[in-house]
């Protein structure tokens, strides 16, 4: 047998994975304390929202998805600018992504609360998505910090509409179904 040959593609993928930005628990907790000190209420959504509900980190995250009142979006943007974050995509104040030089992202979903407590979110495509009032009753923890997050049912609702799920989404939804008994729609069932 001759010497081992390494694929240039495998080497490239390995290098990308090694340099991929990751939002560590400590960085997220620091951000959440910062928001709290500025009286900006946020609810975790997406991967960190799932992990908060499960009260353990189940995978690496390059970003955090947050839901907050649209009236607090300018204050959040100013606060994060002091930490090197700038708008990477989208259009404030409703739907935008802030990123720092290391590639860490804060995906902002700013809502207007209606009279029933539902959060109306204006997406980048100009359409409105409504987070049900029940969804804002979720709670969990990140590290040792108690946090607000979207409820398990609302997490499933958000993952079921608006985009094509990828492997990490299927895994997240399976964990929610197993822990909380949440019924998954067919498009989110894989290996259950």
N, C-alpha and C positions, 0 to 999 in steps of 0.2 A: 504494500500500500504506500502511496506517495504522501506528500505533505497535505495537511488539511487545507482546503480552499474555503475562503470566506466570501460570501456574496457581498458585492458592494451595496446592494439594496438593504441587506440585513444590517450591515455596518451603519448605513445612513439612518435606518429606523432606530437602532440602538442609540445612536448619538442624539437623535431627536428626543427620544424618551428620557435620556439622561439629563437633557437641558430643559425639559418641559417645566414651565412654571407651576408651582403648587402653592395653594393657600393652606398653610399649616394651621392647626387648631389655635396656636398661640397668636398668630396674626389675626385670625377671625375674632377671637376674644378681645384683642386690643381694639379692633374696629368697633365691635359691639359696645365696649365700654366708652369709646369716643362718642358714638351716637347717643348713648344713654346720657353722658355728661352734657351733651348739647340739647337734651330733651327732644330727640328725634326718635319717635317710636318706629321700630321696624319689625317685620315678621319674616322669618327665613322661609324661602321657597326652594324648589329644586333639590339638588343633591345634599347640600348642607341642611336643608329643611327636613329631609328624610332622616339624615343622621341625627339631627336634634330630637326628632320624635323617637328614634330608636335608642337615644342616649349613648351612642357610640359611633365613632368614625368607621365606616365600612369600606371606604375607598378614598383615593386621592381626589382633590378638587382643585381646579385652576381658578375658580371663581366662586362668588357667592351671589345668589339671587335673593334680592330683598324686595319686599312690598312695603310701601310707606305712603302716608298722605301726600298728595301732590303739593300741598302748601309747604311741606318741609323739603321738597326736592332742591330748591335753590340753596338752602342752608346746608344740606348734605353735600351738594356739589362744591360749595365754597370750602367746607370743612375738609373734604378729601383733596382739594387742590393744594392745601397746605402740606399734604403728605405726598405730593407728586402725582396725583391722579388727574387725568384729563379725559375728556369725552373721546372715546375711540369709535363709537358708532351710535346711530340713533339721534334723536333730537329731544333735548330736555324741554319741558319738565316731565313728560309722561313716560317715555320709553327710551332708555339710553344705557350705554355701557361705559363705565369709567375704568381706565386702566392705568397702571403705573409703569415705570421703566422696566421693571422685572417681568412684566406681562401678567401680573395678577389683576383680575377683573372684578368689578362690582356691577352686576347687572340689575339695573333699577327699574322697578315696575311701580310707578306712582299712581295712586288711585284717588278718586273722589268718592267719599262715602255718601251714600244716599240716605234718605230718611229711615230706611229699614236696616241700615248697617252693612249693606252690600258695598263692595269696593269696585267701582267702575274704572277700568283700566283702558286707556286709549293706546292701542298697539301701534307699532311703526307703520302698519299698512292702513292706518286711519280708522280701523274698526274698533268697536268697544268689546271688551271681554269683561264679564261680571264675576268677580269672586263672591261667592255666597257669604252672607254674614256669619254663618256657622263656621266657615273656614278660618275666621280670625280668633277662634277659641282654642286653637292648638297651643301646646306648650311642650317644652322638652329641655334638653341641656346640651351645651357644647363645652367640652372640658368639664369644669365644675360650675359653670355659669348657667343659671336658669335663663331660658330665652323664650320669646314668642315665636311661633312658627305656624304655618298653615296646618290645619288638621289633616289626619290621614285621608279622609274622604276627599277633601279639596285637593290634596296632592295628586290623588288618582285622577280626579276630574281634570286638573291642569295637564297632566301627562297624556290624557286620552284625546285631547283636542289641540289642533294648531301646528303639530309637527309630527314627523315620522320618528317613532322611538328607536333608539339604538340600544346596544347590549346593556350599557350601564342603566338605562331606564327600566328595562325588563327586570334586571336584578333588584333595583330599588323598589319597584312595585311588588315583586315577589316577597321581599322582606316586609313591606307594609301589610300585605295580605296575610302573611304568616303570623305577624305580631298582633295586628289589630282586627283581623277577620274582615277586612275591607273587601268587598266584591270587586273584582277586576273586570272591566269590559273585555270582550274577545281580543281586541287589538293590543292589549297589554298582557295577555296570557302567553307565557312560554314556559314550558316545563313544569306547569303546576298540576 
